[in-house]
């Protein structure tokens, strides 16, 4: 019988403890990304650089 390890979910084999740790990390990363808007469709539709729409940049007068 394998040695049981006490984890936050109870006594489990080492393989299960590793799997639980990977799942916990994945859920934490997904929750963090969701909080910062990584899965938001609004952010994907907005252009990042809006120089052609008149936001204050003058590309023609760059040599002055």
C-alpha positions in Angstrom: 0.0 0.0 0.0 1.3 3.5 -0.8 2.0 6.0 1.9 -1.0 8.3 2.5 -0.3 12.0 2.7 -2.4 14.4 4.7 -3.6 17.2 2.4 -6.3 19.9 2.8 -8.8 17.3 1.3 -7.9 14.6 3.8 -5.5 11.6 3.5 -4.7 10.8 -0.1 -2.0 9.0 -2.2 0.8 11.2 -3.5 -0.5 11.1 -7.1 -3.9 12.5 -6.0 -2.2 15.3 -4.0 -0.2 16.3 -7.1 -3.3 16.2 -9.2 -5.2 18.3 -6.7 -2.4 20.9 -6.6 -2.4 21.2 -10.4 -6.2 21.6 -10.5 -6.1 24.2 -7.7 -3.4 26.2 -9.5 -5.4 26.0 -12.8 -8.6 27.2 -11.1 -6.7 30.0 -9.4 -5.1 31.2 -12.7 -8.4 31.0 -14.5 -10.2 33.0 -11.8 -7.3 35.6 -11.9 -7.6 35.9 -15.7 -11.3 36.3 -15.5 -11.0 39.1 -12.9 -8.6 41.0 -15.2 -10.8 40.6 -18.3 -8.8 38.1 -20.2 -11.9 36.3 -21.4 -13.9 39.5 -22.2 -15.0 39.9 -25.8 -15.1 43.7 -25.4 -11.3 43.9 -25.1 -10.8 41.9 -28.3 -12.9 44.3 -30.4 -11.3 47.6 -29.4 -8.3 48.6 -31.4 -5.1 49.1 -29.4 -3.6 51.9 -31.4 -6.0 54.5 -32.6 -3.6 57.0 -34.3 -5.7 57.1 -37.5 -8.8 58.1 -35.6 -7.4 61.5 -34.4 -6.3 60.7 -30.8 -3.6 63.4 -30.7 -0.8 61.8 -32.7 0.4 63.6 -35.8 2.2 61.1 -37.9 2.7 63.5 -40.8 4.7 66.1 -38.7 7.2 63.7 -37.2 10.2 65.5 -38.7 9.6 68.8 -36.9 
